[in-house]
Amino acid sequence: MTKIAFMFPGQGSFAVGMGKDVAEAVPEAMAVYEAGSVAAGLDLRRLCFESPVEELVETEVQQPALVATSLAFNAALRVRGIAPDFVVGHSVGEFAALAAAGSIPDADAIGLVRERGLAMAAAARERPGSMAAILGLADEVVESLCKKIANVWPANYNCPGQIVISGEDPAVVECCEEAEREGAKRAIKLRVSGAFHSPLVERAADRLRPAIDKIEFSMPKAAFMSTVTAKLEEAQRYRTLLVEQLTAPVKFTQAARELMSHGVTTFVEVGPGNVLSGLLKRIDRSVKTFTVNDLKALDEATEALG
């Protein structure tokens, strides 16, 4: 029996017009945007279907827009009878994963990520920083560089040979230079507004905590794989983990491998773009991946998995 995991992408996976064709074809998908707009206090249909890139780049707008689109695609898959055995999310994608697993309503997830985006943007203004992707070095080498250089930390374990660092600008620059000396293929500064997944954004965690404390998390219908711990986690831990994940590194490589050890052979990326599918192929080429990011891809996944 094939075990399926739905994967939900993080910030940076967005596109102009995202979700429009699916929402117009599937009323349940459109309903996600409508409920999410009320919860977030934003016109998510306009933002996702019509906004220019410049507007979507902003953290506080992009996060709810991205999660709403992922959950609209999830609703469309469910209408067609496709449901996951496991869910996993990269960074903000964890909120979409928990809603897709039925632990919280879609609207609650979208409302929370609006608050998360605002909190992260404010924290980044208070303590500016940056992030960079280090390509072609072993994780341990990058970890040891971060230990040697003050105020820079590993932020995302994306796949073997790709780790993202986060911290104060001079420390990130120094770490990139040291990484290249150690033989990194490339060190690329990312287009982000802050040092996310590092202690520099601790204020965001403090601001988000009260909003998360108000939400009731129920037992999920699909098992939730945390990218904070790279373990399957129970509902009573979700509050703590969703606050921790703001400053903790994203252990996507470790979480994906753990899912494979639980028998997952098929991964469906539910959301704009195809970043996670690309990472997964670098973690293990033998797994099957599907990307549901528009109506054509939804039809293809339905045919293959239905």
Backbone hydrogen bonds in HBPLUS format (Angstrom, degrees):
<---DONOR---> <-ACCEPTOR-->    atom                        ^
c    i                          cat <-CA-CA->   ^        H-A-AA   ^      H-
h    n   atom  resd res      DA  || num        DHA   H-A  angle D-A-AA Bond
n    s   type  num  typ     dist DA aas  dist angle  dist       angle   num
A0265-THR N   A0003-LYS O   3.26 MM 262  6.02 151.9  2.34 145.6 148.7     1
A0266-THR N   A0003-LYS O   3.38 MM 263  6.44 158.0  2.44 166.4 163.0     2
A0085-ASP N   A0004-ILE O   2.82 MM  81  5.38 158.9  1.87 144.0 151.1     3
A0086-PHE N   A0004-ILE O   3.13 MM  82  6.46 152.0  2.21 150.5 154.2     4
A0005-ALA N   A0266-THR O   2.96 MM 261  6.43 159.0  2.00 159.6 166.6     5
A0268-VAL N   A0005-ALA O   2.84 MM 263  6.26 162.3  1.87 160.5 166.0     6
A0006-PHE N   A0086-PHE O   2.99 MM  80  6.45 154.7  2.06 152.2 151.7     7
A0088-VAL N   A0006-PHE O   3.00 MM  82  6.43 144.8  2.13 162.3 168.9     8
A0007-MET N   A0268-VAL O   2.76 MM 261  5.92 166.0  1.78 147.4 149.5     9
A0270-VAL N   A0007-MET O   2.80 MM 263  5.94 166.4  1.82 169.5 172.3    10
A0008-PHE N   A0088-VAL O   2.92 MM  80  6.38 145.5  2.04 145.1 156.1    11
A0090-HIS N   A0008-PHE O   2.91 MM  82  6.25 165.4  1.94 172.6 172.7    12
A0013-SER N   A0010-GLY O   3.23 MM   3  6.23 158.9  2.28 145.4 149.6    13
A0018-MET N   A0015-ALA O   3.13 MM   3  5.34 144.9  2.26 136.6 131.4    14
A0017-GLY N   A0048-CYS O   2.93 MM  31  5.43 117.0  2.34 147.2 160.5    15
A0020-LYS N   A0017-GLY O   3.24 MM   3  5.80 167.0  2.26 134.1 137.1    16
A0023-ALA N   A0019-GLY O   2.88 MM   4  5.94 166.9  1.90 159.6 163.8    17
A0024-GLU N   A0020-LYS O   2.96 MM   4  6.11 153.5  2.03 151.0 157.8    18
A0025-ALA N   A0021-ASP O   3.21 MM   4  6.27 133.5  2.43 131.9 143.0    19
A0025-ALA N   A0022-VAL O   3.10 MM   3  5.13 130.0  2.36  95.3 109.0    20
A0026-VAL N   A0022-VAL O   2.82 MM   4  5.88 142.1  1.96 153.1 163.5    21
A0029-ALA N   A0026-VAL O   2.95 MM   3  5.41 133.4  2.17 112.4 124.7    22
A0030-MET N   A0026-VAL O   3.23 MM   4  6.66 157.1  2.29 152.7 159.3    23
A0031-ALA N   A0027-PRO O   2.92 MM   4  6.19 150.4  2.01 149.3 157.9    24
A0032-VAL N   A0029-ALA O   3.11 MM   3  5.34 134.0  2.33 100.9 112.6    25
A0034-GLU N   A0030-MET O   3.08 MM   4  6.45 154.5  2.14 149.7 157.4    26
A0035-ALA N   A0031-ALA O   2.95 MM   4  6.13 170.4  1.96 152.3 154.0    27
A0036-GLY N   A0032-VAL O   2.85 MM   4  5.85 155.5  1.91 145.8 153.9    28
A0037-SER N   A0033-TYR O   2.89 MM   4  5.95 145.9  2.01 140.7 148.6    29
A0038-VAL N   A0034-GLU O   3.42 MM   4  6.70 155.0  2.49 143.4 148.1    30
A0039-ALA N   A0035-ALA O   3.10 MM   4  6.37 163.8  2.13 147.7 152.4    31
A0040-ALA N   A0036-GLY O   2.84 MM   4  5.94 153.5  1.91 150.2 156.7    32
A0041-GLY N   A0037-SER O   2.88 MM   4  5.61 127.2  2.16 134.4 146.5    33
A0042-LEU N   A0037-SER O   3.15 MM   5  4.97 139.9  2.32 132.8 141.1    34
A0047-LEU N   A0043-ASP O   3.00 MM   4  6.29 168.5  2.02 153.9 157.7    35
A0048-CYS N   A0044-LEU O   2.84 MM   4  5.82 168.2  1.86 146.6 150.2    36
A0049-PHE N   A0045-ARG O   2.83 MM   4  5.65 160.2  1.87 146.4 153.3    37
A0050-GLU N   A0046-ARG O   2.86 MM   4  5.21 152.8  1.93 136.2 143.5    38
A0051-SER N   A0046-ARG O   3.06 MM   5  6.29 131.0  2.31 152.1 158.1    39
A0055-GLU N   A0052-PRO O   3.10 MM   3  5.73 137.7  2.29 114.7 124.1    40
A0056-LEU N   A0052-PRO O   3.39 MM   4  6.77 156.2  2.46 147.2 154.0    41
A0056-LEU N   A0053-VAL O   2.97 MM   3  5.10 113.6  2.42 100.3 117.1    42
A0057-VAL N   A0053-VAL O   2.98 MM   4  6.11 133.8  2.20 158.7 171.1    43
A0061-VAL N   A0058-GLU O   3.03 MM   3  5.49 146.0  2.15 112.8 122.8    44
A0062-GLN N   A0058-GLU O   2.73 MM   4  5.79 172.4  1.73 169.3 171.6    45
A0063-GLN N   A0059-THR O   3.15 MM   4  6.03 171.5  2.16 149.3 150.6    46
A0065-ALA N   A0061-VAL O   3.17 MM   4  6.26 160.0  2.21 152.1 158.2    47
A0066-LEU N   A0062-GLN O   2.78 MM   4  5.83 160.0  1.82 155.8 160.7    48
A0067-VAL N   A0063-GLN O   3.02 MM   4  6.18 170.6  2.03 155.9 158.3    49
A0068-ALA N   A0064-PRO O   2.91 MM   4  5.91 158.4  1.95 144.0 150.5    50
A0069-THR N   A0065-ALA O   3.07 MM   4  6.19 155.7  2.13 140.9 147.4    51
A0070-SER N   A0066-LEU O   2.94 MM   4  6.22 163.6  1.97 152.8 157.3    52
A0071-LEU N   A0067-VAL O   2.94 MM   4  6.10 158.8  1.98 147.6 153.3    53
A0072-ALA N   A0068-ALA O   2.84 MM   4  6.03 139.6  2.00 142.1 153.7    54
A0073-PHE N   A0069-THR O   3.01 MM   4  6.29 160.2  2.05 152.4 156.4    55
A0074-ASN N   A0070-SER O   2.93 MM   4  6.20 150.2  2.02 140.8 150.0    56
A0075-ALA N   A0071-LEU O   2.92 MM   4  6.09 153.3  1.99 139.3 145.6    57
A0076-ALA N   A0072-ALA O   3.05 MM   4  6.36 152.0  2.13 143.8 151.3    58
A0077-LEU N   A0073-PHE O   2.94 MM   4  6.27 151.6  2.03 149.0 156.6    59
A0078-ARG N   A0074-ASN O   2.96 MM   4  6.24 159.1  2.01 151.1 156.7    60
A0079-VAL N   A0075-ALA O   3.01 MM   4  6.25 156.3  2.07 148.7 154.5    61
A0080-ARG N   A0077-LEU O   3.05 MM   3  5.17 127.3  2.34  96.4 110.5    62
A0082-ILE N   A0077-LEU O   2.96 MM   5  5.27 165.3  1.98 143.5 139.9    63
A0081-GLY N   A0078-ARG O   2.82 MM   3  4.89 158.1  1.87 108.2 112.4    64
A0223-ALA N   A0085-ASP O   2.99 MM 138  6.38 145.2  2.12 152.8 141.8    65
A0087-VAL N   A0223-ALA O   2.85 MM 136  6.23 149.3  1.94 161.9 163.0    66
A0225-MET N   A0087-VAL O   2.94 MM 138  6.13 176.1  1.94 173.7 174.9    67
A0093-GLY N   A0090-HIS O   2.99 MM   3  4.83 161.2  2.03 122.4 118.1    68
A0094-GLU N   A0091-SER O   2.92 MM   3  5.86 172.7  1.92 129.3 131.8    69
A0095-PHE N   A0092-VAL O   3.12 MM   3  5.87 150.3  2.21 119.3 125.1    70
A0097-ALA N   A0093-GLY O   2.88 MM   4  6.16 154.5  1.95 147.3 155.4    71
A0098-LEU N   A0094-GLU O   3.01 MM   4  6.22 158.3  2.06 145.6 149.4    72
A0099-ALA N   A0095-PHE O   3.16 MM   4  6.41 154.9  2.23 144.1 150.7    73
A0100-ALA N   A0096-ALA O   2.81 MM   4  6.00 160.0  1.84 153.1 159.4    74
A0101-ALA N   A0097-ALA O   2.92 MM   4  6.12 139.1  2.09 141.8 153.0    75
A0103-SER N   A0098-LEU O   2.95 MM   5  5.45 152.2  2.03 172.9 164.5    76
A0102-GLY N   A0099-ALA O   2.95 MM   3  5.07 155.5  2.01 104.0 111.8    77
A0221-LYS N   A0101-ALA O   2.62 MM 120  5.29 167.1  1.64 168.2 163.4    78
A0218-SER N   A0103-SER O   2.94 MM 115  4.64 173.1  1.95 131.1 133.4    79
A0108-ASP N   A0105-PRO O   3.09 MM   3  5.34 120.7  2.46 102.5 116.6    80
A0109-ALA N   A0105-PRO O   3.17 MM   4  6.56 158.9  2.21 155.0 160.7    81
A0110-ILE N   A0106-ASP O   3.00 MM   4  6.31 160.2  2.04 156.3 161.6    82
A0111-GLY N   A0107-ALA O   2.89 MM   4  6.06 159.0  1.93 148.7 154.8    83
A0112-LEU N   A0108-ASP O   2.90 MM   4  6.06 156.3  1.96 147.8 154.2    84
A0113-VAL N   A0109-ALA O   3.03 MM   4  6.30 154.3  2.10 146.2 152.6    85
A0114-ARG N   A0110-ILE O   3.10 MM   4  6.32 139.1  2.28 140.5 150.9    86
A0115-GLU N   A0111-GLY O   3.25 MM   4  6.56 159.0  2.30 144.1 148.8    87
A0116-ARG N   A0112-LEU O   2.78 MM   4  6.06 152.5  1.86 145.6 154.9    88
A0117-GLY N   A0113-VAL O   2.84 MM   4  5.86 159.2  1.89 138.5 143.4    89
A0118-LEU N   A0114-ARG O   3.06 MM   4  6.32 160.8  2.10 148.5 153.3    90
A0119-ALA N   A0115-GLU O   2.89 MM   4  6.07 159.8  1.94 149.1 155.2    91
A0120-MET N   A0116-ARG O   2.83 MM   4  6.04 157.7  1.88 152.0 158.0    92
A0121-ALA N   A0117-GLY O   2.94 MM   4  6.07 159.6  1.98 146.9 152.7    93
A0122-ALA N   A0118-LEU O   3.00 MM   4  6.16 159.4  2.05 147.0 152.5    94
A0123-ALA N   A0119-ALA O   2.96 MM   4  6.12 159.4  2.01 145.3 151.3    95
A0124-ALA N   A0120-MET O   2.92 MM   4  6.04 152.1  2.00 145.5 152.9    96
A0125-ARG N   A0121-ALA O   3.10 MM   4  6.38 142.6  2.25 139.6 149.0    97
A0126-GLU N   A0122-ALA O   3.06 MM   4  6.37 153.1  2.14 147.4 154.7    98
A0127-ARG N   A0123-ALA O   2.91 MM   4  6.13 163.7  1.94 152.8 156.7    99
A0130-SER N   A0167-GLY O   2.88 MM  37  5.80 157.7  1.93 167.4 172.2   100
A0167-GLY N   A0130-SER O   3.05 MM  37  5.80 158.4  2.09 164.8 170.2   101
A0190-LEU N   A0131-MET O   2.89 MM  59  5.57 175.3  1.89 140.6 141.1   102
A0132-ALA N   A0165-ILE O   3.00 MM  33  5.38 151.1  2.09 139.1 145.8   103
A0165-ILE N   A0132-ALA O   2.76 MM  33  5.38 160.9  1.79 162.2 164.7   104
A0133-ALA N   A0188-ILE O   2.76 MM  55  5.14 154.4  1.82 149.6 149.6   105
A0188-ILE N   A0133-ALA O   2.86 MM  55  5.14 157.8  1.91 148.9 151.9   106
A0134-ILE N   A0163-ILE O   2.80 MM  29  5.44 175.8  1.80 159.3 160.7   107
A0163-ILE N   A0134-ILE O   3.18 MM  29  5.44 163.1  2.21 150.5 153.0   108
A0135-LEU N   A0186-ARG O   2.87 MM  51  5.25 177.7  1.87 164.3 163.5   109
A0185-LYS N   A0135-LEU O   2.76 MM  50  5.55 135.0  1.96 143.1 155.2   110
A0136-GLY N   A0161-GLY O   2.74 MM  25  4.48 159.1  1.78 134.5 137.2   111
A0141-VAL N   A0138-ALA O   3.03 MM   3  5.44 127.8  2.32 108.0 120.8   112
A0142-VAL N   A0138-ALA O   3.32 MM   4  6.76 160.4  2.36 155.8 160.3   113
A0143-GLU N   A0139-ASP O   2.82 MM   4  6.09 161.8  1.86 157.2 163.4   114
A0144-SER N   A0140-GLU O   2.94 MM   4  6.12 153.5  2.01 142.5 148.9   115
A0145-LEU N   A0141-VAL O   3.06 MM   4  6.36 149.2  2.16 144.6 153.0   116
A0146-CYS N   A0142-VAL O   2.99 MM   4  6.28 158.4  2.03 151.9 157.5   117
A0147-LYS N   A0143-GLU O   3.03 MM   4  6.33 141.6  2.18 141.9 152.6   118
A0148-LYS N   A0144-SER O   3.12 MM   4  6.34 145.1  2.24 139.9 148.4   119
A0148-LYS N   A0145-LEU O   3.12 MM   3  5.14 121.3  2.48  94.0 108.6   120
A0149-ILE N   A0145-LEU O   3.02 MM   4  6.25 146.9  2.13 150.9 159.5   121
A0168-GLU N   A0151-ASN O   3.04 MM  17  5.93 150.5  2.13 162.2 171.3   122
A0153-TRP N   A0166-SER O   2.82 MM  13  5.38 158.7  1.86 150.9 157.7   123
A0166-SER N   A0153-TRP O   2.84 MM  13  5.38 152.2  1.91 153.7 162.9   124
A0155-ALA N   A0164-VAL O   2.62 MM   9  5.35 166.6  1.64 160.0 157.6   125
A0250-VAL N   A0155-ALA O   2.68 MM  95  6.13 155.0  1.74 149.4 150.3   126
A0156-ASN N   A0164-VAL O   3.18 MM   8  4.85 156.4  2.24 125.7 129.0   127
A0164-VAL N   A0156-ASN O   2.88 MM   8  4.85 161.9  1.91 140.6 146.8   128
A0157-TYR N   A0250-VAL O   2.75 MM  93  5.99 175.5  1.75 168.6 168.6   129
A0253-THR N   A0157-TYR O   2.94 MM  96  5.75 156.4  1.99 152.1 155.9   130
A0158-ASN N   A0162-GLN O   3.16 MM   4  5.70 136.8  2.36 153.2 165.2   131
A0162-GLN N   A0159-CYS O   2.86 MM   3  5.33 146.9  1.97 149.2 143.5   132
A0171-ALA N   A0168-GLU O   3.01 MM   3  5.40 117.6  2.41 111.3 126.8   133
A0172-VAL N   A0168-GLU O   2.94 MM   4  6.17 155.8  2.00 159.6 167.4   134
A0173-VAL N   A0169-ASP O   2.98 MM   4  6.22 164.4  2.01 159.4 163.1   135
A0174-GLU N   A0170-PRO O   2.97 MM   4  6.15 161.4  2.00 144.5 149.8   136
A0175-CYS N   A0171-ALA O   2.90 MM   4  6.05 157.8  1.95 145.0 151.4   137
A0176-CYS N   A0172-VAL O   2.94 MM   4  6.17 154.4  2.01 148.1 154.8   138
A0177-GLU N   A0173-VAL O   3.01 MM   4  6.31 160.1  2.05 151.3 156.4   139
A0178-GLU N   A0174-GLU O   2.90 MM   4  6.15 162.5  1.93 152.5 157.6   140
A0179-ALA N   A0175-CYS O   2.84 MM   4  5.96 152.1  1.91 144.1 152.5   141
A0180-GLU N   A0176-CYS O   3.00 MM   4  6.28 155.2  2.06 147.7 153.4   142
A0181-ARG N   A0177-GLU O   3.05 MM   4  6.38 149.8  2.14 143.3 151.9   143
A0182-GLU N   A0178-GLU O   2.93 MM   4  6.25 139.9  2.09 142.1 153.6   144
A0182-GLU N   A0179-ALA O   3.05 MM   3  4.96 121.5  2.41  90.7 106.0   145
A0184-ALA N   A0179-ALA O   2.93 MM   5  5.45 162.8  1.96 141.2 140.0   146
A0183-GLY N   A0180-GLU O   3.07 MM   3  5.07 153.0  2.15  98.1 106.4   147
A0192-VAL N   A0190-LEU O   3.00 MM   2  5.68 128.8  2.27 105.3  90.4   148
A0197-HIS N   A0246-LEU O   3.02 MM  49  5.17 127.6  2.30 166.4 158.0   149
A0201-VAL N   A0198-SER O   3.21 MM   3  6.16 167.0  2.23 127.2 129.1   150
A0202-GLU N   A0199-PRO O   3.23 MM   3  5.30 147.1  2.35 118.1 114.4   151
A0204-ALA N   A0201-VAL O   3.00 MM   3  5.50 137.1  2.19 109.6 120.6   152
A0205-ALA N   A0202-GLU O   3.04 MM   3  5.20 120.1  2.41  99.0 113.5   153
A0206-ASP N   A0202-GLU O   3.15 MM   4  6.58 154.2  2.22 150.1 157.0   154
A0207-ARG N   A0203-ARG O   3.01 MM   4  6.28 150.7  2.10 144.0 151.8   155
A0208-LEU N   A0204-ALA O   2.89 MM   4  6.07 151.6  1.97 148.6 156.5   156
A0209-ARG N   A0205-ALA O   3.07 MM   4  6.06 148.8  2.17 147.3 153.7   157
A0211-ALA N   A0208-LEU O   3.02 MM   3  5.49 121.0  2.38 113.2 127.6   158
A0212-ILE N   A0208-LEU O   3.10 MM   4  6.39 157.8  2.15 157.3 164.2   159
A0213-ASP N   A0209-ARG O   2.86 MM   4  6.06 153.3  1.94 156.3 164.7   160
A0215-ILE N   A0212-ILE O   3.08 MM   3  5.47 155.4  2.14 111.6 119.0   161
A0233-GLU N   A0224-PHE O   2.99 MM   9  5.96 159.6  2.04 168.1 174.6   162
A0226-SER N   A0231-LYS O   2.98 MM   5  5.66 165.2  2.00 155.4 151.3   163
A0230-ALA N   A0226-SER O   2.86 MM   4  5.21 130.7  2.10 121.9 136.2   164
A0251-LYS N   A0227-THR O   2.69 MM  24  4.85 173.6  1.69 151.7 149.9   165
A0237-ARG N   A0234-GLU O   2.98 MM   3  5.76 162.2  2.02 124.3 130.1   166
A0238-TYR N   A0235-ALA O   3.15 MM   3  5.41 158.4  2.20 111.0 117.3   167
A0241-LEU N   A0237-ARG O   3.05 MM   4  6.23 167.3  2.06 159.6 163.7   168
A0242-LEU N   A0238-TYR O   2.88 MM   4  6.00 159.7  1.93 157.8 161.6   169
A0243-VAL N   A0239-ARG O   3.30 MM   4  6.58 139.4  2.48 143.5 153.2   170
A0244-GLU N   A0240-THR O   2.90 MM   4  6.10 166.8  1.91 153.6 158.0   171
A0245-GLN N   A0241-LEU O   2.86 MM   4  5.90 149.7  1.95 147.8 154.4   172
A0246-LEU N   A0243-VAL O   3.29 MM   3  5.96 160.1  2.33 115.7 120.8   173
A0247-THR N   A0244-GLU O   3.09 MM   3  5.89 139.8  2.26 122.0 129.6   174
A0248-ALA N   A0244-GLU O   2.95 MM   4  5.89 140.1  2.11 150.6 161.0   175
A0255-ALA N   A0251-LYS O   2.98 MM   4  6.08 157.1  2.03 146.1 153.2   176
A0256-ALA N   A0252-PHE O   2.87 MM   4  6.01 164.0  1.90 156.5 160.1   177
A0257-ARG N   A0253-THR O   3.07 MM   4  6.32 162.0  2.10 149.7 154.6   178
A0258-GLU N   A0254-GLN O   2.96 MM   4  6.16 151.2  2.05 143.2 151.6   179
A0259-LEU N   A0255-ALA O   2.94 MM   4  6.24 152.6  2.02 148.2 155.3   180
A0260-MET N   A0256-ALA O   3.03 MM   4  6.37 155.4  2.10 147.8 154.3   181
A0261-SER N   A0257-ARG O   2.98 MM   4  6.31 145.7  2.10 142.3 151.9   182
A0262-HIS N   A0259-LEU O   2.96 MM   3  5.05 139.6  2.13  98.4 110.7   183
A0264-VAL N   A0259-LEU O   3.17 MM   5  5.67 164.0  2.19 140.7 138.2   184
A0263-GLY N   A0260-MET O   2.94 MM   3  5.11 155.5  2.00 110.2 112.8   185
A0288-LYS N   A0265-THR O   2.91 MM  23  6.18 170.1  1.92 166.0 162.7   186
A0267-PHE N   A0288-LYS O   2.85 MM  21  6.19 165.4  1.87 156.9 160.3   187
A0290-PHE N   A0267-PHE O   2.88 MM  23  6.36 148.3  1.98 154.6 162.6   188
A0269-GLU N   A0290-PHE O   2.70 MM  21  6.12 161.9  1.73 167.4 165.3   189
A0292-VAL N   A0269-GLU O   2.75 MM  23  5.95 171.3  1.76 165.3 168.2   190
A0271-GLY N   A0292-VAL O   3.16 MM  21  6.25 157.2  2.22 147.1 154.1   191
A0278-GLY N   A0274-ASN O   3.24 MM   4  6.51 155.9  2.30 149.0 155.2   192
A0279-LEU N   A0275-VAL O   3.04 MM   4  6.41 156.1  2.10 150.8 157.7   193
A0280-LEU N   A0276-LEU O   2.85 MM   4  6.02 160.3  1.89 150.6 156.2   194
A0281-LYS N   A0277-SER O   3.14 MM   4  6.37 152.0  2.23 144.7 150.6   195
A0282-ARG N   A0279-LEU O   2.96 MM   3  5.23 132.2  2.19 101.3 114.9   196
A0283-ILE N   A0279-LEU O   3.04 MM   4  6.43 130.5  2.29 141.1 155.5   197
A0283-ILE N   A0280-LEU O   2.99 MM   3  4.93 130.3  2.24  93.5 107.8   198
A0284-ASP N   A0280-LEU O   2.88 MM   4  6.19 163.7  1.90 160.6 163.2   199
A0298-LEU N   A0294-ASP O   2.93 MM   4  6.16 148.7  2.03 147.5 157.3   200
A0299-ASP N   A0295-LEU O   2.94 MM   4  6.23 157.9  1.99 150.3 155.1   201
A0300-GLU N   A0296-LYS O   2.99 MM   4  6.32 156.5  2.05 147.4 154.1   202
A0301-ALA N   A0297-ALA O   2.90 MM   4  6.09 161.6  1.93 149.1 153.8   203
A0302-THR N   A0298-LEU O   2.91 MM   4  6.06 155.3  1.97 147.0 154.4   204
A0303-GLU N   A0299-ASP O   2.99 MM   4  6.21 157.7  2.04 146.9 152.4   205
A0304-ALA N   A0300-GLU O   3.03 MM   4  6.26 157.2  2.08 146.6 152.8   206
A0305-LEU N   A0301-ALA O   2.82 MM   4  5.84 155.3  1.89 150.9 157.4   207
A0306-GLY N   A0302-THR O   2.69 MM   4  4.96 144.3  1.81 136.5 144.2   208
